Amino acid sequence: MAKQVEREAAAPKSTGRIRYEELHALLRERICMLVYPPGMTLSESELATEFNVSRTPIRRVLQSLEAQGLVETKQSVGTIVTSVELRALREVYAVRMVLAASLGDIAAPLRSHSKLPNFKALLARAEALDGHRDFKEFVRINNDLQYELGLVAGNDSFHRITEQLYYQTIRVYFGIVQELDWEAEVGWLRAEIGEFIRALQASDLRAVGYIRRNHISMNLVRITNYVLGHSGHQ
């Protein structure tokens, strides 16, 4: 696995208390970036102190993360960041591919390229990674891309389910991406966003879904090849 990235600033920038949604997003991001690696115990009291809140919102966030499969609570142990085995990874990716391919069938009608500026902004951020190894930004672009695709679908259930499955497994990829060909991985990201832009310009949501499905599949192949090459697991 790649080295853990340094923890972001512990306290929120504002003097007020951090909101539940912000706290949830931040802890989820830390799990994705392996700041909180699999097996790590998360302390309610320590997190409450760090974010200057009571333990109640911390407990709510941890319960939500547990429902999403990112942590689990063990009696007499506490809340532990979960790991993802290769078999489980393949199963979740298989479901992600099916859901992605269905986007064109379940999406609400697209409103005149309304999402294009967001995707173009993502592409500009991805292009800025050329020759610039910024792991945190790479993670955030991927996460933001997932979010934007959920908005394109215009279906709340689709957005919620695909986002949950994404976060359950994408940390495996983020854990090895720095040991892969960095420029190639950035190239895959740029290519995917560029393909989305062309599909959106054509108002072809079915194409958007199949593009996502194909890139999920290729991502799984790269992960599997890496894991098998380093562990010999089946």
C-alpha positions as CSV (number, residue, x, y, z in Angstrom):
1,M,0.0,0.0,0.0
2,A,1.1,3.6,-0.6
3,K,2.3,5.6,2.3
4,Q,-0.5,7.3,4.3
5,V,-0.9,11.0,3.5
6,E,-0.5,13.5,6.3
7,R,-3.7,14.4,8.2
8,E,-5.4,17.6,7.2
9,A,-5.6,20.4,9.8
10,A,-7.3,19.0,12.8
11,A,-9.7,21.8,13.6
12,P,-12.1,23.5,11.2
13,K,-11.0,26.9,9.9
14,S,-14.0,28.8,11.2
15,T,-14.3,29.5,14.9
16,G,-17.8,27.9,14.9
17,R,-18.6,24.3,15.3
18,I,-18.2,22.1,12.3
19,R,-21.5,21.0,10.7
20,Y,-22.5,17.3,10.7
21,E,-22.3,17.2,6.8
22,E,-18.8,18.6,6.8
23,L,-17.7,16.3,9.6
24,H,-19.1,13.3,7.7
25,A,-17.4,14.3,4.4
26,L,-14.1,14.9,6.2
27,L,-13.9,11.6,8.0
28,R,-15.0,9.8,4.9
29,E,-12.2,11.5,2.9
30,R,-9.7,10.5,5.6
31,I,-10.7,6.9,5.2
32,C,-10.4,7.2,1.4
33,M,-7.0,8.7,1.7
34,L,-5.9,6.1,4.2
35,V,-5.2,8.7,6.8
36,Y,-7.4,6.3,8.7
37,P,-6.2,2.9,7.4
38,P,-8.0,-0.4,7.7
39,G,-7.8,-1.7,11.2
40,M,-7.4,1.7,12.8
41,T,-9.7,2.4,15.8
42,L,-11.5,5.7,15.8
43,S,-12.1,7.2,19.2
44,E,-15.3,9.2,19.7
45,S,-13.7,11.2,22.5
46,E,-10.6,12.1,20.5
47,L,-12.6,13.1,17.5
48,A,-14.9,15.2,19.6
49,T,-12.0,17.0,21.1
50,E,-10.4,17.6,17.7
51,F,-13.5,19.1,16.2
52,N,-14.7,20.9,19.3
53,V,-18.1,19.1,19.3
54,S,-19.9,16.8,21.7
55,R,-19.7,13.0,21.2
56,T,-23.2,12.9,19.9
57,P,-22.5,14.2,16.3
58,I,-19.4,12.1,16.2
59,R,-21.4,9.0,17.1
60,R,-24.0,9.9,14.4
61,V,-21.2,10.2,11.8
62,L,-19.6,6.9,12.8
63,Q,-23.0,5.2,12.6
64,S,-23.5,6.6,9.1
65,L,-20.1,5.4,8.0
66,E,-20.8,2.0,9.5
67,A,-24.0,1.8,7.4
68,Q,-21.9,2.6,4.4
69,G,-19.5,-0.2,5.2
70,L,-16.5,2.0,5.9
71,V,-16.2,1.2,9.7
72,E,-17.6,-1.4,12.0
73,T,-18.3,-1.3,15.8
74,K,-16.9,-4.2,17.9
75,Q,-17.9,-4.7,21.5
76,S,-15.2,-3.9,23.9
77,V,-13.0,-2.7,21.0
78,G,-14.6,0.3,19.5
79,T,-15.1,1.6,16.0
80,I,-12.7,0.2,13.5
81,V,-12.0,1.1,9.9
82,T,-12.9,-1.9,7.7
83,S,-10.8,-3.6,5.1
84,V,-11.9,-4.8,1.6
85,E,-10.9,-8.2,0.4
86,L,-10.4,-8.8,-3.3
87,R,-13.4,-11.1,-3.6
88,A,-15.7,-8.4,-2.0
89,L,-14.1,-5.8,-4.2
90,R,-14.9,-7.7,-7.3
91,E,-18.5,-8.2,-6.2
92,V,-19.0,-4.5,-5.5
93,Y,-17.4,-3.5,-8.7
94,A,-19.7,-5.9,-10.6
95,V,-22.7,-4.2,-9.1
96,R,-21.2,-0.7,-9.8
97,M,-20.8,-1.7,-13.5
98,V,-24.4,-2.8,-13.8
99,L,-25.7,0.3,-12.2
100,A,-23.5,2.6,-14.3
101,A,-24.7,1.0,-17.5
102,S,-28.3,1.6,-16.4
103,L,-27.8,5.4,-16.0
104,G,-29.3,6.2,-19.4
105,D,-32.4,4.2,-18.6
106,I,-33.2,5.7,-15.2
107,A,-31.9,9.3,-15.5
108,A,-34.1,12.3,-15.6
109,P,-34.0,14.3,-18.9
110,L,-30.8,16.3,-19.2
111,R,-31.3,20.0,-19.1
112,S,-29.3,21.6,-22.0
113,H,-25.7,20.8,-21.0
114,S,-26.3,22.3,-17.6
115,K,-23.6,20.1,-16.0
116,L,-20.9,20.7,-18.7
117,P,-19.2,23.6,-16.8
118,N,-18.6,21.3,-13.8
119,F,-17.1,18.6,-15.9
120,K,-14.9,21.0,-17.8
121,A,-13.7,22.3,-14.4
122,L,-12.8,18.8,-13.3
123,L,-10.9,18.2,-16.6
124,A,-8.9,21.4,-16.0
125,R,-8.0,20.2,-12.5
126,A,-7.0,16.8,-13.9
127,E,-4.9,18.4,-16.6
128,A,-3.1,20.4,-13.9
129,L,-1.8,17.1,-12.5
130,D,0.4,16.6,-15.5
131,G,3.9,16.4,-14.1
132,H,2.6,17.3,-10.7
133,R,2.2,14.4,-8.3
134,D,-0.6,15.6,-6.0
135,F,-2.3,12.6,-4.4
136,K,-4.8,14.5,-2.4
137,E,-6.0,16.5,-5.4
138,F,-6.2,13.2,-7.4
139,V,-8.4,11.7,-4.8
140,R,-10.7,14.8,-4.6
141,I,-11.1,15.0,-8.4
142,N,-12.2,11.3,-8.4
143,N,-14.6,11.9,-5.5
144,D,-16.0,15.1,-7.1
145,L,-16.4,13.2,-10.4
146,Q,-18.5,10.6,-8.7
147,Y,-20.6,13.3,-7.1
148,E,-21.2,15.1,-10.4
149,L,-22.2,11.8,-12.1
150,G,-24.8,11.3,-9.4
151,L,-26.2,14.8,-10.2
152,V,-26.3,14.0,-13.9
153,A,-28.5,11.0,-13.2
154,G,-31.0,13.2,-11.5
155,N,-32.2,10.2,-9.5
156,D,-31.7,10.4,-5.7
157,S,-31.8,6.7,-5.2
158,F,-29.2,6.1,-7.9
159,H,-27.0,8.8,-6.5
160,R,-27.2,7.4,-3.0
161,I,-26.5,3.8,-3.9
162,T,-23.7,4.4,-6.4
163,E,-22.0,6.8,-4.0
164,Q,-22.1,4.3,-1.2
165,L,-20.6,1.5,-3.3
166,Y,-18.0,3.9,-4.7
167,Y,-16.8,4.8,-1.2
168,Q,-16.8,1.2,0.0
169,T,-14.2,0.2,-2.5
170,I,-12.4,3.2,-4.1
171,R,-10.0,3.4,-1.1
172,V,-8.4,0.1,-2.3
173,Y,-7.5,1.9,-5.6
174,F,-6.3,5.0,-3.8
175,G,-4.2,2.8,-1.6
176,I,-2.2,1.5,-4.5
177,V,-2.4,4.3,-7.1
178,Q,0.9,5.8,-6.1
179,E,2.6,2.5,-6.7
180,L,1.2,2.3,-10.2
181,D,2.2,4.4,-13.2
182,W,1.2,7.8,-11.9
183,E,1.1,9.5,-15.3
184,A,-0.9,6.7,-16.8
185,E,-3.5,6.8,-14.0
186,V,-3.8,10.6,-14.4
187,G,-4.2,9.9,-18.1
188,W,-7.1,7.5,-17.5
189,L,-8.8,10.1,-15.3
190,R,-8.4,12.8,-17.9
191,A,-9.7,10.5,-20.7
192,E,-12.7,9.5,-18.7
193,I,-13.7,13.1,-17.9
194,G,-13.1,14.1,-21.6
195,E,-15.4,11.3,-22.8
196,F,-18.1,12.4,-20.4
197,I,-17.8,15.9,-21.8
198,R,-18.3,14.7,-25.3
199,A,-21.3,12.6,-24.3
200,L,-22.9,15.4,-22.4
201,Q,-22.4,17.8,-25.4
202,A,-24.3,15.2,-27.4
203,S,-27.0,14.9,-24.6
204,D,-26.3,11.2,-24.6
205,L,-26.9,10.0,-21.1
206,R,-26.8,6.3,-22.2
207,A,-23.2,7.0,-23.4
208,V,-22.3,8.6,-20.1
209,G,-23.4,5.4,-18.3
210,Y,-21.5,3.1,-20.5
211,I,-18.4,5.3,-20.3
212,R,-18.5,5.0,-16.5
213,R,-19.1,1.3,-16.7
214,N,-16.1,0.8,-19.0
215,H,-13.8,2.8,-16.8
216,I,-15.0,1.0,-13.6
217,S,-14.1,-2.3,-15.4
218,M,-10.7,-1.1,-16.5
219,N,-10.0,0.2,-13.0
220,L,-10.9,-3.2,-11.5
221,V,-8.5,-4.9,-13.9
222,R,-5.6,-2.7,-12.9
223,I,-6.4,-3.2,-9.2
224,T,-6.7,-7.0,-9.6
225,N,-3.4,-7.2,-11.6
226,Y,-1.6,-5.3,-8.9
227,V,-3.0,-7.3,-6.0
228,L,-2.4,-10.6,-7.6
229,G,1.1,-9.6,-8.6
230,H,2.0,-8.6,-5.1
231,S,0.1,-11.3,-3.0
232,G,-0.7,-14.3,-5.2
233,H,-4.3,-14.2,-3.8
234,Q,-7.1,-15.6,-6.0
